[in-house]
Amino acid sequence: MSPHLKLSEITHRIQQLNSGVQVPCNDTRVAQVAFMDRKLSEQELLCQAATALTKVTKCKKDYEPFIINLQSLHGSRSCSLSNENEIYLRNFLPELGNFTQGLYRRLATAAQ
C-alpha cells in the first residue's frame, strides 16, 4: 500500500472513531507527541505516534491498524518518547489526524 493510501486510511479511521458516540478508551492517557515541532522529522513524529498508541492496551484491536500503518510509514526506525507530558486519547487522535492530513497534502503537492 502506498504512503498516500496509508495516510488516507489513518485519517479516515480517526474520523470514523470520532464520529461514534465515544472514542474507544478515550480516557486513556498517552504520551503527547509534538506534531508541530519543526525540529523533528516527519519520520520521527510518525514513530512517536505509533509508540504512543502501543500503550493503549485495553482497546488494542481498535488501534492496531493505526499502529501498523504508522510503523510502515516510518520504516523500522526507533524513537524515544517522553511520558512527561500526557494527554487523553480523545485529544491525541485529532492531533494525529491533522498531522497525517498535512502529510498527505504535502505528498500530493510533491507528486505533481
ZADO-1210 file (C-alpha; in nm, 4 decimals, padded with zeros to 6 digits):
<atoms>
<atom x="00.0000" y="00.0000" z="00.0000" code="MET" pos="1"/>
<atom x="00.1357" y="00.3436" z="-00.0923" code="SER" pos="2"/>
<atom x="00.2138" y="00.6125" z="00.1685" code="PRO" pos="3"/>
<atom x="-00.0787" y="00.8133" z="00.0272" code="HIS" pos="4"/>
<atom x="-00.3214" y="00.5310" z="00.0950" code="LEU" pos="5"/>
<atom x="-00.1829" y="00.4647" z="00.4427" code="LYS" pos="6"/>
<atom x="-00.2111" y="00.8315" z="00.5423" code="LEU" pos="7"/>
<atom x="-00.5599" y="00.8491" z="00.3960" code="SER" pos="8"/>
<atom x="-00.6637" y="00.5364" z="00.5861" code="GLU" pos="9"/>
<atom x="-00.5302" y="00.6716" z="00.9174" code="ILE" pos="10"/>
<atom x="-00.7194" y="00.9989" z="00.8687" code="THR" pos="11"/>
<atom x="-01.0363" y="00.8152" z="00.7665" code="HIS" pos="12"/>
<atom x="-01.0207" y="00.5791" z="01.0675" code="ARG" pos="13"/>
<atom x="-00.9774" y="00.8736" z="01.3046" code="ILE" pos="14"/>
<atom x="-01.2825" y="01.0409" z="01.1526" code="GLN" pos="15"/>
<atom x="-01.4779" y="00.7171" z="01.1956" code="GLN" pos="16"/>
<atom x="-01.3771" y="00.6842" z="01.5606" code="LEU" pos="17"/>
<atom x="-01.4580" y="01.0486" z="01.6291" code="ASN" pos="18"/>
<atom x="-01.7989" y="01.0222" z="01.4636" code="SER" pos="19"/>
<atom x="-01.9041" y="00.7453" z="01.7034" code="GLY" pos="20"/>
<atom x="-02.0692" y="00.8033" z="02.0378" code="VAL" pos="21"/>
<atom x="-01.7369" y="00.7707" z="02.2149" code="GLN" pos="22"/>
<atom x="-01.3783" y="00.7123" z="02.1076" code="VAL" pos="23"/>
<atom x="-01.2688" y="00.3673" z="02.2314" code="PRO" pos="24"/>
<atom x="-01.0659" y="00.4084" z="02.5515" code="CYS" pos="25"/>
<atom x="-01.0949" y="00.7868" z="02.5175" code="ASN" pos="26"/>
<atom x="-00.9907" y="00.8438" z="02.8776" code="ASP" pos="27"/>
<atom x="-00.6650" y="00.6541" z="02.8333" code="THR" pos="28"/>
<atom x="-00.3666" y="00.8820" z="02.8735" code="ARG" pos="29"/>
<atom x="-00.0914" y="00.8608" z="02.6126" code="VAL" pos="30"/>
<atom x="00.2349" y="01.0450" z="02.5690" code="ALA" pos="31"/>
<atom x="00.1940" y="01.3755" z="02.3921" code="GLN" pos="32"/>
<atom x="00.3634" y="01.3957" z="02.0535" code="VAL" pos="33"/>
<atom x="00.4861" y="01.7407" z="01.9487" code="ALA" pos="34"/>
<atom x="00.3401" y="01.7254" z="01.5969" code="PHE" pos="35"/>
<atom x="00.4053" y="02.0981" z="01.5460" code="MET" pos="36"/>
<atom x="00.7754" y="02.0775" z="01.6382" code="ASP" pos="37"/>
<atom x="00.9564" y="02.1613" z="01.3145" code="ARG" pos="38"/>
<atom x="01.2878" y="02.0378" z="01.4585" code="LYS" pos="39"/>
<atom x="01.1617" y="01.6796" z="01.4486" code="LEU" pos="40"/>
<atom x="01.1432" y="01.4916" z="01.1192" code="SER" pos="41"/>
<atom x="00.8141" y="01.3554" z="00.9901" code="GLU" pos="42"/>
<atom x="00.9573" y="01.0056" z="01.0312" code="GLN" pos="43"/>
<atom x="01.0368" y="01.0739" z="01.3959" code="GLU" pos="44"/>
<atom x="00.6860" y="01.2071" z="01.4612" code="LEU" pos="45"/>
<atom x="00.5246" y="00.9070" z="01.2902" code="LEU" pos="46"/>
<atom x="00.7408" y="00.6795" z="01.5034" code="CYS" pos="47"/>
<atom x="00.6461" y="00.8658" z="01.8219" code="GLN" pos="48"/>
<atom x="00.2752" y="00.8471" z="01.7339" code="ALA" pos="49"/>
<atom x="00.2995" y="00.4705" z="01.6811" code="ALA" pos="50"/>
<atom x="00.4889" y="00.4357" z="02.0099" code="THR" pos="51"/>
<atom x="00.2245" y="00.6371" z="02.1962" code="ALA" pos="52"/>
<atom x="-00.0581" y="00.4228" z="02.0568" code="LEU" pos="53"/>
<atom x="00.1130" y="00.0961" z="02.1513" code="THR" pos="54"/>
<atom x="00.0497" y="00.1973" z="02.5135" code="LYS" pos="55"/>
<atom x="-00.3281" y="00.1661" z="02.4584" code="VAL" pos="56"/>
<atom x="-00.3615" y="-00.1971" z="02.5598" code="THR" pos="57"/>
<atom x="-00.7287" y="-00.2075" z="02.6645" code="LYS" pos="58"/>
<atom x="-00.8544" y="-00.1235" z="02.3142" code="CYS" pos="59"/>
<atom x="-00.5662" y="-00.2778" z="02.1241" code="LYS" pos="60"/>
<atom x="-00.7827" y="-00.4073" z="01.8373" code="LYS" pos="61"/>
<atom x="-00.9234" y="-00.0586" z="01.7739" code="ASP" pos="62"/>
<atom x="-00.5795" y="00.0983" z="01.7397" code="TYR" pos="63"/>
<atom x="-00.3786" y="-00.1854" z="01.5828" code="GLU" pos="64"/>
<atom x="-00.4498" y="-00.0654" z="01.2249" code="PRO" pos="65"/>
<atom x="-00.3146" y="00.2810" z="01.3143" code="PHE" pos="66"/>
<atom x="-00.0006" y="00.1344" z="01.4666" code="ILE" pos="67"/>
<atom x="00.0645" y="-00.0924" z="01.1683" code="ILE" pos="68"/>
<atom x="00.0238" y="00.1922" z="00.9178" code="ASN" pos="69"/>
<atom x="00.2302" y="00.4374" z="01.1223" code="LEU" pos="70"/>
<atom x="00.5097" y="00.1842" z="01.1663" code="GLN" pos="71"/>
<atom x="00.5194" y="00.1049" z="00.7956" code="SER" pos="72"/>
<atom x="00.5315" y="00.4774" z="00.7138" code="LEU" pos="73"/>
<atom x="00.8311" y="00.5485" z="00.9361" code="HIS" pos="74"/>
<atom x="01.0152" y="00.2306" z="00.8442" code="GLY" pos="75"/>
<atom x="01.1964" y="00.0439" z="01.1163" code="SER" pos="76"/>
<atom x="01.3456" y="00.3427" z="01.2912" code="ARG" pos="77"/>
<atom x="01.3360" y="00.3543" z="01.6667" code="SER" pos="78"/>
<atom x="01.2452" y="00.6671" z="01.8533" code="CYS" pos="79"/>
<atom x="01.2278" y="00.7939" z="02.2043" code="SER" pos="80"/>
<atom x="00.9150" y="00.9385" z="02.3523" code="LEU" pos="81"/>
<atom x="00.8902" y="01.1009" z="02.6906" code="SER" pos="82"/>
<atom x="00.5894" y="01.0237" z="02.9070" code="ASN" pos="83"/>
<atom x="00.6487" y="01.3527" z="03.0834" code="GLU" pos="84"/>
<atom x="00.3515" y="01.5168" z="02.9115" code="ASN" pos="85"/>
<atom x="00.0447" y="01.3036" z="02.8650" code="GLU" pos="86"/>
<atom x="-00.2894" y="01.3800" z="02.7038" code="ILE" pos="87"/>
<atom x="-00.6148" y="01.1922" z="02.6735" code="TYR" pos="88"/>
<atom x="-00.6545" y="00.9723" z="02.3691" code="LEU" pos="89"/>
<atom x="-00.9647" y="01.1709" z="02.2671" code="ARG" pos="90"/>
<atom x="-00.7346" y="01.4768" z="02.2316" code="ASN" pos="91"/>
<atom x="-00.4447" y="01.2860" z="02.0760" code="PHE" pos="92"/>
<atom x="-00.6451" y="01.1470" z="01.7838" code="LEU" pos="93"/>
<atom x="-00.7470" y="01.4828" z="01.6293" code="PRO" pos="94"/>
<atom x="-00.3839" y="01.5984" z="01.6505" code="GLU" pos="95"/>
<atom x="-00.2710" y="01.2805" z="01.4759" code="LEU" pos="96"/>
<atom x="-00.5442" y="01.3260" z="01.2151" code="GLY" pos="97"/>
<atom x="-00.4365" y="01.6833" z="01.1406" code="ASN" pos="98"/>
<atom x="-00.0746" y="01.5724" z="01.1123" code="PHE" pos="99"/>
<atom x="-00.1486" y="01.2837" z="00.8733" code="THR" pos="100"/>
<atom x="-00.3766" y="01.5059" z="00.6635" code="GLN" pos="101"/>
<atom x="-00.0960" y="01.7603" z="00.6354" code="GLY" pos="102"/>
<atom x="00.1498" y="01.4896" z="00.5306" code="LEU" pos="103"/>
<atom x="-00.0994" y="01.3604" z="00.2758" code="TYR" pos="104"/>
<atom x="-00.1367" y="01.7082" z="00.1240" code="ARG" pos="105"/>
<atom x="00.2408" y="01.7601" z="00.1127" code="ARG" pos="106"/>
<atom x="00.2876" y="01.4250" z="-00.0622" code="LEU" pos="107"/>
<atom x="00.0152" y="01.5112" z="-00.3125" code="ALA" pos="108"/>
<atom x="00.1761" y="01.8517" z="-00.3852" code="THR" pos="109"/>
<atom x="00.5210" y="01.6968" z="-00.4205" code="ALA" pos="110"/>
<atom x="00.3879" y="01.4368" z="-00.6643" code="ALA" pos="111"/>
<atom x="00.2571" y="01.6996" z="-00.9069" code="GLN" pos="112"/>
</atoms>
